[in-house]
Amino acid sequence: MLRALAVVIGDDPLRERFLALTGYDGATLRARIAEPDVLSAVQQFLGGHEPDLLHVADVLGVKPESLCARC
């Protein structure tokens, strides 16, 4: 999930939407990047919008199901 977060953070529109939906800011992400709640937020974020999920999975070269428990 860390790799997925890296893709989200590296993409301006995805990053802005992720930060807006989660309420996190850059400092919080840097301080808590590997904590379960942050990684869960990434998974929920991707599971909530299929185009984002498919984009991140494509960039990472993985199946979308590997990034989303609800898929």
PyMOL Python script that loads the backbone (N, CA, C, O; Angstrom):
from pymol import cmd

cmd.read_pdbstr("""\
ATOM      1  N   MET A   1       0.803  -1.185   0.000  1.00  0.00           N
ATOM      2  CA  MET A   1       0.000   0.000   0.000  1.00  0.00           C
ATOM      3  C   MET A   1       0.857   1.265   0.000  1.00  0.00           C
ATOM      4  O   MET A   1       0.400   2.325  -0.429  1.00  0.00           O
ATOM      5  N   LEU A   2       2.091   1.159   0.476  1.00  0.00           N
ATOM      6  CA  LEU A   2       2.991   2.310   0.436  1.00  0.00           C
ATOM      7  C   LEU A   2       3.279   2.730  -0.999  1.00  0.00           C
ATOM      8  O   LEU A   2       3.358   3.922  -1.297  1.00  0.00           O
ATOM      9  N   ARG A   3       3.434   1.765  -1.877  1.00  0.00           N
ATOM     10  CA  ARG A   3       3.680   2.090  -3.286  1.00  0.00           C
ATOM     11  C   ARG A   3       2.465   2.796  -3.883  1.00  0.00           C
ATOM     12  O   ARG A   3       2.614   3.738  -4.662  1.00  0.00           O
ATOM     13  N   ALA A   4       1.281   2.350  -3.527  1.00  0.00           N
ATOM     14  CA  ALA A   4       0.064   3.002  -4.014  1.00  0.00           C
ATOM     15  C   ALA A   4      -0.011   4.436  -3.498  1.00  0.00           C
ATOM     16  O   ALA A   4      -0.386   5.345  -4.239  1.00  0.00           O
ATOM     17  N   LEU A   5       0.339   4.636  -2.249  1.00  0.00           N
ATOM     18  CA  LEU A   5       0.350   5.985  -1.692  1.00  0.00           C
ATOM     19  C   LEU A   5       1.347   6.857  -2.441  1.00  0.00           C
ATOM     20  O   LEU A   5       1.068   8.027  -2.704  1.00  0.00           O
ATOM     21  N   ALA A   6       2.491   6.311  -2.784  1.00  0.00           N
ATOM     22  CA  ALA A   6       3.487   7.072  -3.533  1.00  0.00           C
ATOM     23  C   ALA A   6       2.929   7.525  -4.879  1.00  0.00           C
ATOM     24  O   ALA A   6       3.184   8.649  -5.311  1.00  0.00           O
ATOM     25  N   VAL A   7       2.174   6.660  -5.537  1.00  0.00           N
ATOM     26  CA  VAL A   7       1.555   7.032  -6.812  1.00  0.00           C
ATOM     27  C   VAL A   7       0.531   8.138  -6.592  1.00  0.00           C
ATOM     28  O   VAL A   7       0.498   9.114  -7.343  1.00  0.00           O
ATOM     29  N   VAL A   8      -0.292   7.995  -5.585  1.00  0.00           N
ATOM     30  CA  VAL A   8      -1.314   9.004  -5.288  1.00  0.00           C
ATOM     31  C   VAL A   8      -0.657  10.352  -5.000  1.00  0.00           C
ATOM     32  O   VAL A   8      -1.079  11.376  -5.538  1.00  0.00           O
ATOM     33  N   ILE A   9       0.356  10.355  -4.167  1.00  0.00           N
ATOM     34  CA  ILE A   9       1.019  11.600  -3.784  1.00  0.00           C
ATOM     35  C   ILE A   9       1.758  12.223  -4.968  1.00  0.00           C
ATOM     36  O   ILE A   9       1.891  13.445  -5.044  1.00  0.00           O
ATOM     37  N   GLY A  10       2.231  11.398  -5.878  1.00  0.00           N
ATOM     38  CA  GLY A  10       2.960  11.900  -7.037  1.00  0.00           C
ATOM     39  C   GLY A  10       2.079  12.432  -8.152  1.00  0.00           C
ATOM     40  O   GLY A  10       2.593  12.973  -9.130  1.00  0.00           O
ATOM     41  N   ASP A  11       0.792  12.296  -8.035  1.00  0.00           N
ATOM     42  CA  ASP A  11      -0.153  12.739  -9.064  1.00  0.00           C
ATOM     43  C   ASP A  11      -0.976  13.891  -8.473  1.00  0.00           C
ATOM     44  O   ASP A  11      -1.748  13.683  -7.537  1.00  0.00           O
ATOM     45  N   ASP A  12      -0.815  15.092  -9.012  1.00  0.00           N
ATOM     46  CA  ASP A  12      -1.445  16.280  -8.413  1.00  0.00           C
ATOM     47  C   ASP A  12      -2.948  16.135  -8.163  1.00  0.00           C
ATOM     48  O   ASP A  12      -3.394  16.365  -7.039  1.00  0.00           O
ATOM     49  N   PRO A  13      -3.748  15.759  -9.179  1.00  0.00           N
ATOM     50  CA  PRO A  13      -5.191  15.652  -8.905  1.00  0.00           C
ATOM     51  C   PRO A  13      -5.526  14.582  -7.866  1.00  0.00           C
ATOM     52  O   PRO A  13      -6.376  14.795  -7.001  1.00  0.00           O
ATOM     53  N   LEU A  14      -4.854  13.430  -7.955  1.00  0.00           N
ATOM     54  CA  LEU A  14      -5.105  12.375  -6.963  1.00  0.00           C
ATOM     55  C   LEU A  14      -4.716  12.847  -5.569  1.00  0.00           C
ATOM     56  O   LEU A  14      -5.463  12.657  -4.610  1.00  0.00           O
ATOM     57  N   ARG A  15      -3.542  13.465  -5.463  1.00  0.00           N
ATOM     58  CA  ARG A  15      -3.065  13.937  -4.160  1.00  0.00           C
ATOM     59  C   ARG A  15      -4.053  14.925  -3.547  1.00  0.00           C
ATOM     60  O   ARG A  15      -4.413  14.802  -2.376  1.00  0.00           O
ATOM     61  N   GLU A  16      -4.488  15.901  -4.335  1.00  0.00           N
ATOM     62  CA  GLU A  16      -5.401  16.903  -3.792  1.00  0.00           C
ATOM     63  C   GLU A  16      -6.714  16.294  -3.332  1.00  0.00           C
ATOM     64  O   GLU A  16      -7.246  16.674  -2.289  1.00  0.00           O
ATOM     65  N   ARG A  17      -7.238  15.351  -4.105  1.00  0.00           N
ATOM     66  CA  ARG A  17      -8.495  14.693  -3.719  1.00  0.00           C
ATOM     67  C   ARG A  17      -8.279  13.829  -2.479  1.00  0.00           C
ATOM     68  O   ARG A  17      -9.116  13.828  -1.575  1.00  0.00           O
ATOM     69  N   PHE A  18      -7.162  13.091  -2.425  1.00  0.00           N
ATOM     70  CA  PHE A  18      -6.869  12.251  -1.261  1.00  0.00           C
ATOM     71  C   PHE A  18      -6.764  13.105  -0.002  1.00  0.00           C
ATOM     72  O   PHE A  18      -7.352  12.773   1.027  1.00  0.00           O
ATOM     73  N   LEU A  19      -6.025  14.190  -0.083  1.00  0.00           N
ATOM     74  CA  LEU A  19      -5.868  15.050   1.091  1.00  0.00           C
ATOM     75  C   LEU A  19      -7.200  15.667   1.500  1.00  0.00           C
ATOM     76  O   LEU A  19      -7.502  15.764   2.689  1.00  0.00           O
ATOM     77  N   ALA A  20      -7.990  16.081   0.527  1.00  0.00           N
ATOM     78  CA  ALA A  20      -9.290  16.678   0.842  1.00  0.00           C
ATOM     79  C   ALA A  20     -10.233  15.668   1.485  1.00  0.00           C
ATOM     80  O   ALA A  20     -10.938  15.996   2.439  1.00  0.00           O
ATOM     81  N   LEU A  21     -10.248  14.447   0.970  1.00  0.00           N
ATOM     82  CA  LEU A  21     -11.168  13.438   1.493  1.00  0.00           C
ATOM     83  C   LEU A  21     -10.743  12.877   2.845  1.00  0.00           C
ATOM     84  O   LEU A  21     -11.589  12.533   3.670  1.00  0.00           O
ATOM     85  N   THR A  22      -9.447  12.787   3.070  1.00  0.00           N
ATOM     86  CA  THR A  22      -8.967  12.190   4.315  1.00  0.00           C
ATOM     87  C   THR A  22      -8.744  13.209   5.425  1.00  0.00           C
ATOM     88  O   THR A  22      -8.755  12.858   6.605  1.00  0.00           O
ATOM     89  N   GLY A  23      -8.542  14.461   5.051  1.00  0.00           N
ATOM     90  CA  GLY A  23      -8.225  15.469   6.053  1.00  0.00           C
ATOM     91  C   GLY A  23      -6.761  15.487   6.447  1.00  0.00           C
ATOM     92  O   GLY A  23      -6.357  16.288   7.291  1.00  0.00           O
ATOM     93  N   TYR A  24      -5.960  14.618   5.850  1.00  0.00           N
ATOM     94  CA  TYR A  24      -4.525  14.622   6.115  1.00  0.00           C
ATOM     95  C   TYR A  24      -3.885  15.818   5.429  1.00  0.00           C
ATOM     96  O   TYR A  24      -4.440  16.390   4.491  1.00  0.00           O
ATOM     97  N   ASP A  25      -2.713  16.181   5.914  1.00  0.00           N
ATOM     98  CA  ASP A  25      -1.894  17.166   5.220  1.00  0.00           C
ATOM     99  C   ASP A  25      -0.515  16.554   5.019  1.00  0.00           C
ATOM    100  O   ASP A  25      -0.239  15.459   5.510  1.00  0.00           O
ATOM    101  N   GLY A  26       0.333  17.245   4.312  1.00  0.00           N
ATOM    102  CA  GLY A  26       1.652  16.708   3.996  1.00  0.00           C
ATOM    103  C   GLY A  26       2.454  16.326   5.232  1.00  0.00           C
ATOM    104  O   GLY A  26       3.096  15.276   5.259  1.00  0.00           O
ATOM    105  N   ALA A  27       2.420  17.172   6.251  1.00  0.00           N
ATOM    106  CA  ALA A  27       3.185  16.899   7.476  1.00  0.00           C
ATOM    107  C   ALA A  27       2.682  15.636   8.167  1.00  0.00           C
ATOM    108  O   ALA A  27       3.473  14.826   8.653  1.00  0.00           O
ATOM    109  N   THR A  28       1.378  15.478   8.206  1.00  0.00           N
ATOM    110  CA  THR A  28       0.799  14.286   8.838  1.00  0.00           C
ATOM    111  C   THR A  28       1.209  13.031   8.078  1.00  0.00           C
ATOM    112  O   THR A  28       1.593  12.032   8.686  1.00  0.00           O
ATOM    113  N   LEU A  29       1.130  13.080   6.755  1.00  0.00           N
ATOM    114  CA  LEU A  29       1.517  11.912   5.965  1.00  0.00           C
ATOM    115  C   LEU A  29       2.987  11.556   6.177  1.00  0.00           C
ATOM    116  O   LEU A  29       3.328  10.384   6.331  1.00  0.00           O
ATOM    117  N   ARG A  30       3.849  12.561   6.185  1.00  0.00           N
ATOM    118  CA  ARG A  30       5.280  12.280   6.403  1.00  0.00           C
ATOM    119  C   ARG A  30       5.513  11.638   7.773  1.00  0.00           C
ATOM    120  O   ARG A  30       6.328  10.724   7.905  1.00  0.00           O
ATOM    121  N   ALA A  31       4.804  12.114   8.775  1.00  0.00           N
ATOM    122  CA  ALA A  31       5.005  11.617  10.139  1.00  0.00           C
ATOM    123  C   ALA A  31       4.392  10.238  10.362  1.00  0.00           C
ATOM    124  O   ALA A  31       4.873   9.469  11.195  1.00  0.00           O
ATOM    125  N   ARG A  32       3.320   9.921   9.611  1.00  0.00           N
ATOM    126  CA  ARG A  32       2.561   8.696   9.906  1.00  0.00           C
ATOM    127  C   ARG A  32       2.426   7.782   8.701  1.00  0.00           C
ATOM    128  O   ARG A  32       1.504   6.968   8.657  1.00  0.00           O
ATOM    129  N   ILE A  33       3.300   7.890   7.738  1.00  0.00           N
ATOM    130  CA  ILE A  33       3.139   7.249   6.436  1.00  0.00           C
ATOM    131  C   ILE A  33       2.883   5.741   6.488  1.00  0.00           C
ATOM    132  O   ILE A  33       2.124   5.227   5.666  1.00  0.00           O
ATOM    133  N   ALA A  34       3.482   5.038   7.408  1.00  0.00           N
ATOM    134  CA  ALA A  34       3.332   3.579   7.439  1.00  0.00           C
ATOM    135  C   ALA A  34       2.345   3.099   8.500  1.00  0.00           C
ATOM    136  O   ALA A  34       2.236   1.898   8.745  1.00  0.00           O
ATOM    137  N   GLU A  35       1.635   4.015   9.123  1.00  0.00           N
ATOM    138  CA  GLU A  35       0.683   3.611  10.151  1.00  0.00           C
ATOM    139  C   GLU A  35      -0.563   2.997   9.509  1.00  0.00           C
ATOM    140  O   GLU A  35      -0.977   3.399   8.422  1.00  0.00           O
ATOM    141  N   PRO A  36      -1.146   2.030  10.191  1.00  0.00           N
ATOM    142  CA  PRO A  36      -2.292   1.308   9.616  1.00  0.00           C
ATOM    143  C   PRO A  36      -3.449   2.197   9.172  1.00  0.00           C
ATOM    144  O   PRO A  36      -4.076   1.919   8.149  1.00  0.00           O
ATOM    145  N   ASP A  37      -3.745   3.259   9.917  1.00  0.00           N
ATOM    146  CA  ASP A  37      -4.880   4.098   9.527  1.00  0.00           C
ATOM    147  C   ASP A  37      -4.611   4.863   8.234  1.00  0.00           C
ATOM    148  O   ASP A  37      -5.536   5.085   7.451  1.00  0.00           O
ATOM    149  N   VAL A  38      -3.385   5.264   7.997  1.00  0.00           N
ATOM    150  CA  VAL A  38      -3.036   5.949   6.748  1.00  0.00           C
ATOM    151  C   VAL A  38      -3.133   4.966   5.584  1.00  0.00           C
ATOM    152  O   VAL A  38      -3.699   5.288   4.539  1.00  0.00           O
ATOM    153  N   LEU A  39      -2.585   3.781   5.764  1.00  0.00           N
ATOM    154  CA  LEU A  39      -2.635   2.781   4.699  1.00  0.00           C
ATOM    155  C   LEU A  39      -4.066   2.337   4.424  1.00  0.00           C
ATOM    156  O   LEU A  39      -4.425   2.068   3.278  1.00  0.00           O
ATOM    157  N   SER A  40      -4.879   2.262   5.465  1.00  0.00           N
ATOM    158  CA  SER A  40      -6.292   1.943   5.287  1.00  0.00           C
ATOM    159  C   SER A  40      -7.003   3.061   4.522  1.00  0.00           C
ATOM    160  O   SER A  40      -7.871   2.792   3.691  1.00  0.00           O
ATOM    161  N   ALA A  41      -6.638   4.302   4.799  1.00  0.00           N
ATOM    162  CA  ALA A  41      -7.228   5.432   4.081  1.00  0.00           C
ATOM    163  C   ALA A  41      -6.904   5.374   2.595  1.00  0.00           C
ATOM    164  O   ALA A  41      -7.746   5.707   1.761  1.00  0.00           O
ATOM    165  N   VAL A  42      -5.693   4.956   2.259  1.00  0.00           N
ATOM    166  CA  VAL A  42      -5.313   4.808   0.852  1.00  0.00           C
ATOM    167  C   VAL A  42      -6.183   3.737   0.201  1.00  0.00           C
ATOM    168  O   VAL A  42      -6.705   3.934  -0.896  1.00  0.00           O
ATOM    169  N   GLN A  43      -6.333   2.624   0.871  1.00  0.00           N
ATOM    170  CA  GLN A  43      -7.148   1.530   0.341  1.00  0.00           C
ATOM    171  C   GLN A  43      -8.596   1.969   0.155  1.00  0.00           C
ATOM    172  O   GLN A  43      -9.200   1.667  -0.875  1.00  0.00           O
ATOM    173  N   GLN A  44      -9.151   2.661   1.109  1.00  0.00           N
ATOM    174  CA  GLN A  44     -10.528   3.143   1.010  1.00  0.00           C
ATOM    175  C   GLN A  44     -10.666   4.185  -0.092  1.00  0.00           C
ATOM    176  O   GLN A  44     -11.657   4.197  -0.823  1.00  0.00           O
ATOM    177  N   PHE A  45      -9.684   5.049  -0.209  1.00  0.00           N
ATOM    178  CA  PHE A  45      -9.687   6.068  -1.251  1.00  0.00           C
ATOM    179  C   PHE A  45      -9.729   5.425  -2.629  1.00  0.00           C
ATOM    180  O   PHE A  45     -10.530   5.817  -3.477  1.00  0.00           O
ATOM    181  N   LEU A  46      -8.875   4.449  -2.851  1.00  0.00           N
ATOM    182  CA  LEU A  46      -8.834   3.776  -4.149  1.00  0.00           C
ATOM    183  C   LEU A  46     -10.106   2.970  -4.393  1.00  0.00           C
ATOM    184  O   LEU A  46     -10.611   2.935  -5.515  1.00  0.00           O
ATOM    185  N   GLY A  47     -10.618   2.333  -3.366  1.00  0.00           N
ATOM    186  CA  GLY A  47     -11.838   1.553  -3.504  1.00  0.00           C
ATOM    187  C   GLY A  47     -13.076   2.398  -3.744  1.00  0.00           C
ATOM    188  O   GLY A  47     -14.100   1.889  -4.199  1.00  0.00           O
ATOM    189  N   GLY A  48     -12.989   3.676  -3.442  1.00  0.00           N
ATOM    190  CA  GLY A  48     -14.127   4.558  -3.597  1.00  0.00           C
ATOM    191  C   GLY A  48     -14.279   5.173  -4.970  1.00  0.00           C
ATOM    192  O   GLY A  48     -15.293   5.814  -5.249  1.00  0.00           O
ATOM    193  N   HIS A  49     -13.290   4.994  -5.840  1.00  0.00           N
ATOM    194  CA  HIS A  49     -13.359   5.601  -7.174  1.00  0.00           C
ATOM    195  C   HIS A  49     -12.583   4.711  -8.154  1.00  0.00           C
ATOM    196  O   HIS A  49     -11.355   4.759  -8.226  1.00  0.00           O
ATOM    197  N   GLU A  50     -13.330   3.908  -8.895  1.00  0.00           N
ATOM    198  CA  GLU A  50     -12.712   2.903  -9.757  1.00  0.00           C
ATOM    199  C   GLU A  50     -11.687   3.464 -10.740  1.00  0.00           C
ATOM    200  O   GLU A  50     -10.653   2.825 -10.932  1.00  0.00           O
ATOM    201  N   PRO A  51     -11.905   4.619 -11.375  1.00  0.00           N
ATOM    202  CA  PRO A  51     -10.876   5.120 -12.291  1.00  0.00           C
ATOM    203  C   PRO A  51      -9.527   5.347 -11.601  1.00  0.00           C
ATOM    204  O   PRO A  51      -8.477   5.075 -12.183  1.00  0.00           O
ATOM    205  N   ASP A  52      -9.556   5.843 -10.371  1.00  0.00           N
ATOM    206  CA  ASP A  52      -8.305   6.025  -9.628  1.00  0.00           C
ATOM    207  C   ASP A  52      -7.663   4.679  -9.315  1.00  0.00           C
ATOM    208  O   ASP A  52      -6.452   4.510  -9.453  1.00  0.00           O
ATOM    209  N   LEU A  53      -8.476   3.738  -8.899  1.00  0.00           N
ATOM    210  CA  LEU A  53      -7.984   2.394  -8.602  1.00  0.00           C
ATOM    211  C   LEU A  53      -7.311   1.785  -9.826  1.00  0.00           C
ATOM    212  O   LEU A  53      -6.211   1.242  -9.732  1.00  0.00           O
ATOM    213  N   LEU A  54      -7.973   1.879 -10.963  1.00  0.00           N
ATOM    214  CA  LEU A  54      -7.404   1.305 -12.189  1.00  0.00           C
ATOM    215  C   LEU A  54      -6.132   2.024 -12.607  1.00  0.00           C
ATOM    216  O   LEU A  54      -5.187   1.391 -13.077  1.00  0.00           O
ATOM    217  N   HIS A  55      -6.099   3.330 -12.442  1.00  0.00           N
ATOM    218  CA  HIS A  55      -4.899   4.093 -12.787  1.00  0.00           C
ATOM    219  C   HIS A  55      -3.711   3.675 -11.921  1.00  0.00           C
ATOM    220  O   HIS A  55      -2.629   3.392 -12.436  1.00  0.00           O
ATOM    221  N   VAL A  56      -3.916   3.639 -10.620  1.00  0.00           N
ATOM    222  CA  VAL A  56      -2.828   3.287  -9.704  1.00  0.00           C
ATOM    223  C   VAL A  56      -2.370   1.846  -9.947  1.00  0.00           C
ATOM    224  O   VAL A  56      -1.171   1.567  -9.949  1.00  0.00           O
ATOM    225  N   ALA A  57      -3.310   0.945 -10.148  1.00  0.00           N
ATOM    226  CA  ALA A  57      -2.948  -0.449 -10.424  1.00  0.00           C
ATOM    227  C   ALA A  57      -2.131  -0.542 -11.711  1.00  0.00           C
ATOM    228  O   ALA A  57      -1.157  -1.293 -11.776  1.00  0.00           O
ATOM    229  N   ASP A  58      -2.522   0.212 -12.727  1.00  0.00           N
ATOM    230  CA  ASP A  58      -1.786   0.205 -13.988  1.00  0.00           C
ATOM    231  C   ASP A  58      -0.368   0.737 -13.806  1.00  0.00           C
ATOM    232  O   ASP A  58       0.587   0.147 -14.311  1.00  0.00           O
ATOM    233  N   VAL A  59      -0.229   1.835 -13.097  1.00  0.00           N
ATOM    234  CA  VAL A  59       1.096   2.412 -12.850  1.00  0.00           C
ATOM    235  C   VAL A  59       1.988   1.419 -12.111  1.00  0.00           C
ATOM    236  O   VAL A  59       3.174   1.294 -12.418  1.00  0.00           O
ATOM    237  N   LEU A  60       1.415   0.713 -11.138  1.00  0.00           N
ATOM    238  CA  LEU A  60       2.182  -0.240 -10.336  1.00  0.00           C
ATOM    239  C   LEU A  60       2.348  -1.598 -11.011  1.00  0.00           C
ATOM    240  O   LEU A  60       3.177  -2.408 -10.596  1.00  0.00           O
ATOM    241  N   GLY A  61       1.550  -1.844 -12.058  1.00  0.00           N
ATOM    242  CA  GLY A  61       1.615  -3.136 -12.736  1.00  0.00           C
ATOM    243  C   GLY A  61       1.049  -4.269 -11.894  1.00  0.00           C
ATOM    244  O   GLY A  61       1.562  -5.388 -11.912  1.00  0.00           O
ATOM    245  N   VAL A  62      -0.010  -3.968 -11.160  1.00  0.00           N
ATOM    246  CA  VAL A  62      -0.651  -4.980 -10.314  1.00  0.00           C
ATOM    247  C   VAL A  62      -2.136  -5.056 -10.653  1.00  0.00           C
ATOM    248  O   VAL A  62      -2.679  -4.178 -11.323  1.00  0.00           O
ATOM    249  N   LYS A  63      -2.779  -6.117 -10.181  1.00  0.00           N
ATOM    250  CA  LYS A  63      -4.219  -6.245 -10.355  1.00  0.00           C
ATOM    251  C   LYS A  63      -4.923  -5.292  -9.386  1.00  0.00           C
ATOM    252  O   LYS A  63      -4.487  -5.134  -8.246  1.00  0.00           O
ATOM    253  N   PRO A  64      -6.003  -4.663  -9.834  1.00  0.00           N
ATOM    254  CA  PRO A  64      -6.718  -3.743  -8.944  1.00  0.00           C
ATOM    255  C   PRO A  64      -7.140  -4.393  -7.625  1.00  0.00           C
ATOM    256  O   PRO A  64      -7.140  -3.745  -6.579  1.00  0.00           O
ATOM    257  N   GLU A  65      -7.498  -5.668  -7.683  1.00  0.00           N
ATOM    258  CA  GLU A  65      -7.941  -6.371  -6.484  1.00  0.00           C
ATOM    259  C   GLU A  65      -6.863  -6.397  -5.389  1.00  0.00           C
ATOM    260  O   GLU A  65      -7.178  -6.509  -4.204  1.00  0.00           O
ATOM    261  N   SER A  66      -5.616  -6.294  -5.787  1.00  0.00           N
ATOM    262  CA  SER A  66      -4.541  -6.328  -4.796  1.00  0.00           C
ATOM    263  C   SER A  66      -4.456  -5.028  -4.004  1.00  0.00           C
ATOM    264  O   SER A  66      -3.790  -4.970  -2.970  1.00  0.00           O
ATOM    265  N   LEU A  67      -5.131  -3.985  -4.487  1.00  0.00           N
ATOM    266  CA  LEU A  67      -5.088  -2.687  -3.829  1.00  0.00           C
ATOM    267  C   LEU A  67      -6.355  -2.367  -3.048  1.00  0.00           C
ATOM    268  O   LEU A  67      -6.400  -1.397  -2.291  1.00  0.00           O
ATOM    269  N   CYS A  68      -7.378  -3.185  -3.237  1.00  0.00           N
ATOM    270  CA  CYS A  68      -8.672  -2.839  -2.653  1.00  0.00           C
ATOM    271  C   CYS A  68      -9.357  -4.083  -2.102  1.00  0.00           C
ATOM    272  O   CYS A  68      -9.664  -5.017  -2.843  1.00  0.00           O
ATOM    273  N   ALA A  69      -9.586  -4.082  -0.825  1.00  0.00           N
ATOM    274  CA  ALA A  69     -10.223  -5.244  -0.187  1.00  0.00           C
ATOM    275  C   ALA A  69     -11.677  -5.396  -0.604  1.00  0.00           C
ATOM    276  O   ALA A  69     -12.209  -6.506  -0.576  1.00  0.00           O
ATOM    277  N   ARG A  70     -12.332  -4.301  -0.992  1.00  0.00           N
ATOM    278  CA  ARG A  70     -13.750  -4.346  -1.349  1.00  0.00           C
ATOM    279  C   ARG A  70     -13.980  -4.597  -2.830  1.00  0.00           C
ATOM    280  O   ARG A  70     -15.129  -4.648  -3.269  1.00  0.00           O
ATOM    281  N   CYS A  71     -12.948  -4.750  -3.591  1.00  0.00           N
ATOM    282  CA  CYS A  71     -13.098  -4.928  -5.048  1.00  0.00           C
ATOM    283  C   CYS A  71     -13.458  -6.345  -5.408  1.00  0.00           C
ATOM    284  O   CYS A  71     -13.620  -6.660  -6.587  1.00  0.00           O
TER     285      CYS A  71
END
""", "prot")
cmd.dss("prot")
cmd.show_as("cartoon", "prot")
cmd.util.cbc("prot")
cmd.orient("prot")
